[in-house]
Amino acid sequence: MRGMSRRALLAGTTAGGAAALLSAPPAAAKPKAVAASCAIYRAAYHFTVPDAWKNDPQRPLWIDGEYHYYYLYNADYLTGAVGTAWRLATTSDLVSFTDRGIAVPKDTTVNGDVWSGSAVVDTHDTAGFGAGAVIVIATMSPGGGTDHQAQFLYYSTDGGRTFTHHGTDPVLPSPGAGADFRDPKVIRDEDRDRWVMALAEGTKVGFYHSDDLKSWTYAGSYVKEGIGTLECPDLFRITAGDGTVKWVLGVSANGKGTGLPNTYAYWTGSFDGSTFSADAAEPQWLDHGWDWYGAVTFEKRDAKGALDPSTRYAIGWLNNWDYPGTTPTIDCDGFNGTDSVVREVTLRPGASGGYYLASRPVSGLDAHVSRTVNLGDVTVNGTKVLDHKGISYEITTEVTWDQLTGAGVQLRRSPDGVRHIDAGVYGDFAFLNRRNTVNPDSSGKWQESHSPFDRSAGTVKLRILVDRTSVEMYVDDGRYVHSSEVFPYLVDTGLALFTIDGTAVFRNTVVREFAV
């Protein structure tokens, strides 16, 4: 995707939008304590940009014993100026990050700012910058305009900390003015000893080959209509627990017009180096909430750098292009940009055939637990307010019942019980509902997200991550996930369990808090 690319939308965004949001609660007057405590809306255990603006994550690389996480960053956001660079943070556990500043600068050539792309380690010096050089291929607009897009190369010889442009000519020119031609995702095709690029081209993903990362040849494409413009493609191979190997093609896409998510769509299938063949025409979705966009997956490696073929990591931008500038963090903390927690993604066989990707929060969170509250088994008929209070935590529980319509958890509940976020199951769907708290969707259209659920099972496992401006719900060991931005008042710290039309037991209910 373009770095902060919706120029007309974002150029006029100011802190006043967030201030207006906070001044108008949905059901009660704004508590006075909120203003006094304003400067602590920054997430407690999610990655946030140090200042100004961030959007798309760029696929992290394992270099010298740590992950290098690049992301699109605009230092000039608060002045109204547009355009992104690539900023770098490093991490060894994917929970605690160290800021390393700008890696790929913007506006150093006539081509202007740097948009989304991908970095690779050129182990065998195919590009001629030295063995182990880090190569970035990213979208820019030739001449710094906005009417067409092309792919440009930057290289690093200091382990991916700083990059130099490889001239002002593209390594993959634009096919014509006005074309969507962006977000290159480059992988090494070891089977054929060459590089492969997946590129977003409107409603198709194009595939290209290269021997040296500098010259690219078109090879084929995969087309999908009906879910908007495809962005930020992803292509990888993963092995299921039963030994089955699948290729996965992913894209960020907008399916809201037809009742589908606006997150990361993916297909399992096969890839012959030029053509992707999907197992099914319709995509599955790695997230069913409103705010998990521009997501990337990346390799899982151990401390010695060994690759785990059965697991990928994933991280997404906790925002949505429908309301990118609406957040209290800009007024309170001077930044706009929060990511989801890193997930561990595995391939599993489906109950009715086929395979799907399951998600769970990265295991590195376990080392940052600062407090554990074991609430045990709790029987609920109606609503039961718990003793625990908090604004950043994880709650896990397994809900069981004989007969009921719905059950779940009320998060960030106000003292009077009017404001809250509801997460759970109802009828034949799981849901995350942010309608009764402050949130960025002023249209009122995108308040409750759904994913399929079989109520006849009589049980559901919920794992829910709550932070100052987000909720991420994992249903049944991550078969489905919902991620959404929320902006509860800081005095809204309550936690409750609820059932609808019946009694349920919330078994092994545990709250964990984190210190990062």
C-alpha positions in Angstrom: 0.0 0.0 0.0 1.0 3.6 -0.4 2.7 5.0 2.7 0.0 7.2 4.1 -1.2 7.2 0.6 -4.7 8.6 0.8 -3.3 12.1 0.5 -6.6 13.9 0.2 -8.0 12.1 3.2 -5.0 12.5 5.5 -3.6 15.9 4.6 -6.4 17.6 6.6 -6.3 15.2 9.6 -5.5 17.0 12.8 -5.6 16.3 16.5 -9.0 18.0 16.6 -10.7 15.0 15.2 -9.7 12.9 18.1 -10.6 15.6 20.6 -14.1 15.8 19.2 -14.5 12.1 19.5 -13.6 12.0 23.1 -15.9 14.9 23.9 -19.0 13.0 22.9 -19.5 9.7 24.7 -22.2 7.4 23.5 -24.3 7.2 26.6 -22.9 9.3 29.5 -21.0 12.5 30.2 -17.3 12.4 29.9 -15.7 11.6 33.3 -13.5 14.4 34.5 -10.7 11.9 35.3 -10.2 11.2 31.6 -8.7 14.6 30.8 -6.4 14.5 33.8 -5.2 11.0 32.8 -5.1 11.7 29.1 -1.4 11.0 28.5 -1.6 7.3 29.1 -3.6 6.1 26.1 -0.4 4.5 24.7 -0.8 0.7 24.6 0.8 -1.2 27.4 2.0 -4.3 25.5 1.3 -3.6 21.8 3.9 -2.0 19.4 3.3 1.7 19.0 5.2 4.3 16.9 7.3 6.6 19.1 5.7 9.7 17.6 3.8 11.1 14.6 2.4 8.4 12.3 2.7 4.8 11.2 0.7 2.5 8.9 1.8 -0.6 7.0 4.0 -3.1 8.7 6.8 -4.4 6.5 7.8 -8.0 6.7 10.4 -8.5 9.6 13.7 -10.2 8.9 15.8 -12.3 11.2 19.3 -10.7 11.2 22.2 -11.3 13.7 20.0 -12.9 16.4 17.0 -10.5 16.3 14.1 -9.5 14.2 14.3 -6.3 12.2 10.8 -4.8 12.0 10.4 -2.1 9.4 7.2 0.0 9.1 5.9 3.0 7.2 6.5 6.2 9.2 5.8 9.9 8.6 7.7 12.2 10.9 5.8 15.2 9.4 2.3 13.9 10.2 1.5 16.6 12.8 2.4 19.4 10.4 0.0 18.1 7.8 2.8 17.0 5.4 2.4 13.6 3.8 4.8 10.9 2.7 6.5 7.9 4.5 9.9 6.5 5.1 10.8 3.1 6.5 11.5 3.2 10.3 13.2 0.3 12.1 12.6 -1.4 15.4 14.4 -4.5 16.6 13.2 -7.3 18.9 14.4 -10.7 20.1 11.0 -11.8 21.5 8.5 -10.0 19.3 7.0 -8.3 22.4 9.6 -5.7 23.5 10.9 -3.5 20.7 13.9 -1.1 20.5 13.5 1.9 18.2 16.4 2.2 15.7 15.2 5.3 13.8 14.9 5.8 10.0 16.3 3.0 7.9 15.0 3.9 4.4 14.6 7.7 4.1 12.1 9.6 2.1 12.6 12.4 -0.3 16.2 11.6 -1.1 15.5 11.2 -4.8 13.2 12.7 -7.3 10.8 9.8 -6.7 9.8 11.2 -3.3 8.6 9.1 -0.4 8.9 5.3 0.0 5.8 3.1 0.2 5.3 -0.6 1.0 7.5 -3.4 -0.2 9.7 -6.0 1.3 13.2 -6.6 2.5 15.3 -9.8 1.9 18.8 -10.9 2.9 20.8 -11.6 -0.2 22.8 -14.4 1.2 24.6 -15.4 -2.0 25.2 -11.9 -3.4 22.8 -12.2 -6.3 22.4 -8.4 -6.6 26.1 -7.6 -6.4 26.1 -5.5 -3.2 27.9 -8.2 -1.2 27.0 -11.5 0.5 24.5 -10.9 3.2 23.4 -7.4 2.0 19.9 -6.5 2.9 17.8 -5.5 -0.2 14.6 -3.5 -0.1 12.3 -3.4 -3.0 9.5 -0.9 -2.5 6.9 1.1 -4.4 7.5 4.7 -5.2 6.0 7.1 -7.8 8.5 8.0 -10.5 9.2 11.7 -10.4 7.4 12.0 -7.1 3.9 12.2 -8.6 0.8 10.3 -7.8 -0.4 9.0 -11.1 1.6 5.8 -11.5 3.6 3.4 -9.4 6.9 1.5 -9.9 9.3 -0.6 -7.9 12.7 0.7 -6.7 15.7 -0.9 -5.0 17.5 0.2 -1.8 20.4 -1.7 -0.3 22.1 -2.0 3.1 25.6 -3.2 3.9 25.4 -2.6 7.7 22.9 -5.4 8.6 19.8 -3.6 7.6 20.2 -0.5 9.8 20.6 2.1 7.0 19.9 1.9 3.3 21.1 3.6 0.1 19.1 4.0 -3.1 20.2 2.2 -6.2 19.7 5.1 -8.5 16.5 6.8 -9.5 15.3 4.3 -12.2 12.9 1.6 -11.2 13.9 -2.1 -11.3 10.3 -2.8 -12.3 8.7 0.1 -14.2 5.1 1.0 -14.2 3.0 -0.6 -17.0 1.1 2.7 -17.5 -0.3 5.8 -15.8 -3.1 5.2 -13.3 -2.3 1.5 -12.8 -2.4 -0.1 -9.3 1.1 -1.6 -9.3 2.5 -1.7 -5.8 3.5 -3.5 -2.6 6.1 -6.0 -3.9 6.5 -9.1 -1.7 9.8 -10.8 -2.6 10.7 -14.4 -1.6 13.5 -16.8 -2.5 12.3 -19.7 -4.6 14.9 -22.2 -3.5 13.4 -25.0 -5.7 14.2 -23.0 -8.8 17.1 -20.9 -7.5 15.6 -17.5 -8.2 13.7 -14.7 -6.7 9.9 -14.4 -7.0 7.8 -11.2 -6.5 4.1 -11.0 -5.8 2.7 -7.6 -6.7 -0.7 -6.0 -6.1 -2.2 -4.9 -9.4 -5.8 -3.9 -8.9 -7.9 -7.1 -8.6 -5.0 -9.4 -9.4 -1.7 -10.4 -7.9 1.1 -10.5 -10.5 4.1 -12.9 -10.2 7.6 -12.0 -11.5 10.9 -13.8 -11.6 14.5 -12.4 -11.1 18.0 -13.8 -10.8 19.5 -10.6 -9.4 16.7 -8.6 -7.8 17.4 -5.9 -10.4 15.7 -7.2 -13.5 12.2 -8.8 -13.3 10.2 -10.8 -15.8 6.4 -11.3 -15.7 5.4 -14.9 -15.1 1.7 -15.1 -14.3 -1.1 -13.9 -12.0 -4.0 -14.7 -9.7 -7.2 -12.7 -10.1 -10.0 -12.1 -7.6 -12.9 -9.8 -8.1 -15.4 -8.7 -5.5 -13.3 -7.8 -2.6 -12.0 -4.4 -3.7 -8.5 -3.4 -4.7 -6.0 -6.0 -3.6 -3.1 -4.7 -1.5 0.0 -5.9 0.4 0.2 -9.4 -1.1 1.8 -12.3 0.8 3.1 -15.6 -0.5 4.6 -18.4 1.6 4.8 -22.2 2.1 3.8 -23.8 5.4 3.6 -27.4 6.7 0.6 -28.7 8.8 0.9 -31.0 11.8 -0.2 -33.9 9.6 2.7 -33.3 7.2 0.6 -31.6 4.5 2.5 -28.8 2.7 0.5 -25.9 1.3 1.3 -22.6 -0.3 -0.7 -19.6 0.9 -1.5 -16.5 -1.0 -2.7 -13.6 1.1 -3.8 -10.0 0.4 -5.2 -7.1 2.3 -8.7 -6.5 0.9 -12.0 -4.8 1.6 -15.0 -7.1 1.6 -17.3 -4.9 3.7 -19.6 -4.2 0.7 -20.6 -7.8 0.6 -20.6 -8.5 4.4 -17.0 -9.8 4.4 -14.1 -8.5 6.5 -11.8 -5.6 5.6 -8.6 -7.4 6.7 -6.3 -10.2 5.4 -7.9 -12.6 2.8 -6.0 -15.8 2.0 -6.2 -18.9 -0.1 -4.4 -22.2 0.5 -3.2 -24.0 -2.6 -0.1 -24.8 -4.7 2.5 -22.7 -6.5 4.7 -23.8 -9.3 6.9 -20.8 -9.3 4.7 -18.9 -11.8 1.1 -19.8 -11.1 -0.9 -20.1 -7.9 -3.7 -22.6 -7.9 -6.2 -22.1 -5.1 -7.9 -25.0 -3.3 -11.2 -22.9 -3.3 -12.3 -19.8 -5.2 -13.5 -17.9 -2.2 -10.9 -16.7 0.3 -10.7 -17.4 4.0 -9.9 -14.5 6.4 -7.2 -14.3 9.0 -9.1 -11.7 11.0 -12.8 -11.0 11.1 -12.7 -7.7 13.1 -12.6 -4.2 11.6 -9.0 -3.2 12.2 -6.2 -5.6 11.1 -5.0 -4.2 7.8 -1.8 -4.2 5.8 -0.8 -7.4 7.7 2.4 -9.3 7.0 3.5 -12.8 7.9 7.1 -13.8 8.4 9.4 -16.7 9.2 9.7 -18.2 12.7 13.3 -18.9 13.6 14.9 -20.1 16.8 17.8 -18.5 18.7 20.3 -20.1 16.3 18.3 -19.0 13.2 16.9 -22.4 12.3 13.6 -22.1 10.4 10.4 -23.7 11.7 8.4 -24.7 8.6 5.2 -25.3 10.6 4.7 -21.8 12.0 4.6 -18.3 10.7 4.4 -15.1 12.6 2.0 -12.3 11.7 1.5 -8.7 12.6 -1.2 -6.2 11.4 -1.9 -2.5 11.5 -4.7 -1.8 14.1 -6.5 0.8 12.0 -8.7 1.1 9.0 -8.6 3.5 6.0 -12.2 4.5 6.7 -11.0 6.4 9.8 -7.2 6.5 9.9 -6.8 9.8 11.8 -9.3 9.2 14.6 -7.6 8.3 17.8 -7.2 9.9 21.3 -3.5 9.0 21.2 -2.8 11.9 18.9 -4.0 14.5 21.4 -2.9 12.6 24.5 0.5 11.2 23.4 1.4 12.8 20.1 1.3 9.7 18.0 -1.0 7.7 15.7 0.0 4.2 15.0 -0.6 0.9 16.9 -0.1 -2.7 15.8 -1.7 -5.9 16.8 0.3 -8.3 19.0 2.4 -10.6 16.9 0.6 -13.9 16.2 1.9 -17.4 15.7 0.1 -18.9 12.7 -0.2 -22.6 11.9 -1.9 -24.6 9.2 -4.7 -27.0 10.4 -7.2 -29.3 8.6 -10.8 -28.1 8.7 -13.7 -30.2 10.1 -15.4 -30.3 6.7 -12.2 -30.7 4.6 -9.6 -28.3 3.4 -7.1 -26.4 5.5 -7.2 -23.1 7.4 -4.7 -20.9 9.3 -5.1 -20.7 13.0 -3.7 -17.9 15.2 -2.5 -17.5 18.7 -0.7 -14.7 20.5 3.1 -15.0 20.4 4.5 -17.1 23.1 6.9 -14.4 24.1 4.1 -12.7 26.0 4.4 -15.4 28.7 7.8 -14.0 29.8 6.2 -10.6 30.4 3.4 -11.6 32.7 3.4 -9.3 35.8 0.3 -10.6 37.5 -2.0 -13.6 37.2 -5.5 -13.7 38.7 -7.2 -17.1 38.7 -10.9 -16.7 38.9 -11.6 -20.4 38.6 -15.0 -21.7 37.4 -17.8 -19.1 37.5 -21.5 -20.0 37.0 -23.5 -17.2 35.3 -27.2 -16.6 34.5 -27.6 -13.1 33.3 -24.7 -10.7 34.1 -22.1 -11.2 36.8 -19.6 -8.4 37.5 -16.2 -9.7 38.6 -14.0 -8.2 41.2 -11.1 -7.7 38.8 -10.5 -4.3 37.3 -8.0 -3.3 34.6 -7.4 -1.5 31.3 -4.7 -3.8 29.8 -4.8 -7.5 30.2 -5.6 -10.9 28.8 -8.6 -13.0 29.8 -9.0 -16.7 29.0 -12.0 -18.9 29.7 -13.9 -21.9 28.3 -17.7 -21.4 28.4 -19.9 -24.5 28.6 -23.7 -24.8 28.6 -26.7 -27.1 28.0 -29.0 -24.5 26.4 -28.7 -20.8 25.8 -28.7 -18.2 23.1 -25.5 -16.4 23.8 -22.6 -15.9 26.3 -19.5 -13.8 26.6 -17.5 -11.1 28.4 -18.1 -7.4 29.0 -14.7 -5.6 28.7 -13.7 -2.1 29.9 -17.1 -1.8 31.6 -18.0 1.7 33.1 -18.8 2.0 36.8 -22.5 2.5 36.0 -22.5 -0.5 33.5 -23.5 1.7 30.5 -20.3 1.6 28.6 -18.6 -1.7 27.7 -17.3 -3.9 24.9 -19.0 -7.2 24.4 -17.2 -10.3 23.1 -18.6 -13.8 22.8 -21.1 -16.0 20.9 -24.7 -15.6 20.0 -26.7 -18.0 17.9 -24.6 -19.2 15.0 -21.9 -16.6 15.2 -19.1 -15.3 17.4 -18.9 -11.5 17.7 -17.0 -8.5 19.0 -19.2 -5.5 19.6 -17.8 -2.0 20.3 -21.0 0.0 20.0 -21.3 0.8 23.7 -17.9 2.4 24.1 -16.1 5.2 22.3 -14.6 4.0 19.0 -13.4 5.4 15.7 -16.3 4.5 13.5 -18.5 7.6 13.4 -20.7 6.1 10.7 -22.1 3.5 13.0 -21.8 0.8 10.3 -18.8 -1.1 11.6 -19.6 -1.8 15.2 -20.1 -5.6 15.5 -18.0 -8.1 13.7 -19.1 -11.7 13.1 -17.5 -15.1 12.4 -19.2 -18.5 12.1 -19.9 -20.5 15.2 -21.6 -23.9 15.9 -23.7 -23.4 19.1 -24.6 -27.2 19.2 -21.1 -27.9 20.5 -22.2 -26.5 23.8 -18.8 -24.9 24.5 -16.5 -22.2 23.3 -12.9 -21.2 24.2 -12.2 -17.5 24.4 -8.9 -15.8 24.7 -9.2 -12.0 24.6 -6.4 -9.4 24.6 -7.4 -6.0 25.9 -5.2 -2.9 25.8 -5.8 0.8 26.1 -7.1 1.2 22.5 -7.7 -2.3 21.2 -9.4 -5.7 21.7 -8.3 -8.9 20.0 -10.5 -12.0 20.5 -9.3 -15.5 19.6 -12.1 -18.0 19.3 -11.6 -21.8 19.8 -7.8 -21.9 19.7 -7.6 -19.2 17.1 -9.9 -20.7 14.4 -11.3 -17.2 14.2 -9.9 -13.9 15.4 -11.5 -10.4 15.7 -9.3 -7.3 16.1 -10.8 -3.8 16.6 -9.8 -0.4 17.8 -11.7 0.9 20.8 -11.2 4.0 22.9 -12.8 3.4 26.3 -12.4 6.1 29.0 -9.6 5.3 31.3 -12.0 5.1 34.3 -13.8 2.2 32.5 -12.0 -0.7 34.1 -14.8 -3.2 35.0 -15.0 -6.8 33.8 -18.2 -8.9 33.7 -19.4 -12.2 32.4 -22.9 -12.6 30.8 -25.3 -15.1 29.3 -28.5 -14.7 27.3 -31.5 -17.0 27.8 -29.7 -19.6 29.9 -27.0 -20.6 32.3 -23.3 -21.2 31.5 -20.1 -22.1 33.4 -17.1 -20.1 32.6 -14.4 -22.6 33.4 -10.7 -22.0 34.2 -11.2 -18.2 33.9 -7.8 -16.5 34.2 -6.7 -12.9 33.9 -3.0 -12.1 33.1 -1.4 -8.6 33.1 1.8 -7.8 31.3 4.8 -5.6 31.9 6.8 -4.7 28.8 
